[in-house]
Amino acid sequence: LRQAFEPPQNEFRSRAEFLDLQQGKHDVHAYAQRARYLVLNIVTNPIDEATKVVTFMKGLKDGPVKTYLFREYPSTLEAAITLAMQEEFSLKQANLHANVPRMARPVIRAEGPEPMDLSNASAVGRQQRTGGPIRCYRCGNTGHFARECTSTVHFAGGRRGDAGHRRVQSKNARNQKARGALLVVQSRVSTTDTRQ
């Protein structure tokens, strides 16, 4: 049955592909599935477990997963796959939670010495690198980020150069011109009233 349906030299091809297997752009799960499939194709003269583990670890992308596996050095291919998938999952979870914005802490005035606040240290460093003050995109004021903004005033586009910001500026300019014209008319009326 095997001779009738199996491609010629399938086991040899699977062995060669497994020994040269690389993760490439695939995630650890897809890479592990491919490794399992190729190992299962090799039945007449199976590869020993140590060679499977080393080949799997060597084919992983350079990074924290590969470093972790070389530190742990599992004894079986399945143990190596399990550890690699757990480490990749942990890294994804850590990156997911690292990008979540933090809420601003309430300001509490206490008697006595005040503990050092290190939460603003990175913001000050960023301000020194960019050379300018930090601007809030929510209220337009300087000195804080939008995530820390306590202002209830929301105007369209807090950034300079933004279309909403220009609209607010031009609207303010029109209002000032209208007020100026009204004052001129009122002053002319009041001067004519005093002459009569």
Phi, psi and omega in degrees: 000316180299318181294329183283323188249340182279137177299153181298136178056038181298317182295319178297316180295318179296319178298313181297318180293320180296317181293341180248016186290134178232147180290318180061228183271359182283156173281173185297324182297312180295320178296318179294319179298318179296318179298316178300315181300314181294320179295322180291338177284343182264101186243324186287320178227079188294154178280140180291157188297321181297320179293321178300314183296312182296319180296317178298313182293321181294328182280348179292152175296146175296130181163192184296327181294313180296317179298317179298316180296320179293331177288318182280324183045077181293159184268340180234161179296318180297322177294320178296317179296316180298313180297319181296317180292322178295318180294319178296319178298317179298319179295318178297320179294319179296318179291325180296316183279342179287335184267004181279126180292144180267149177282149178290142179278142178291146180277123180239121178269124181237156176283148176091191183293142182264130178293152181291131179264110181266359183291335180267359183298319180290326179292321178295318178299321179294322180294321179291325180291317183281339178087351182233168179287158178281134182243135177279127179278356181267311182250345178090356180278163179261161175103352178206164178267165180298326182292340180257004186289132177251001182289142176267352180279126177234113174246155186294119172071095178277347184275143174290142182089353180279145182299321179296322179295318179295322178298317180295317179297314182293325177295318178296320180296318178297319179296320179294319178298317180296319178295320179296317179296321179296319179295320179297315180297316180297320181292323177294320179295317182291327178288324177290328178293322182285334180285331184278000000 
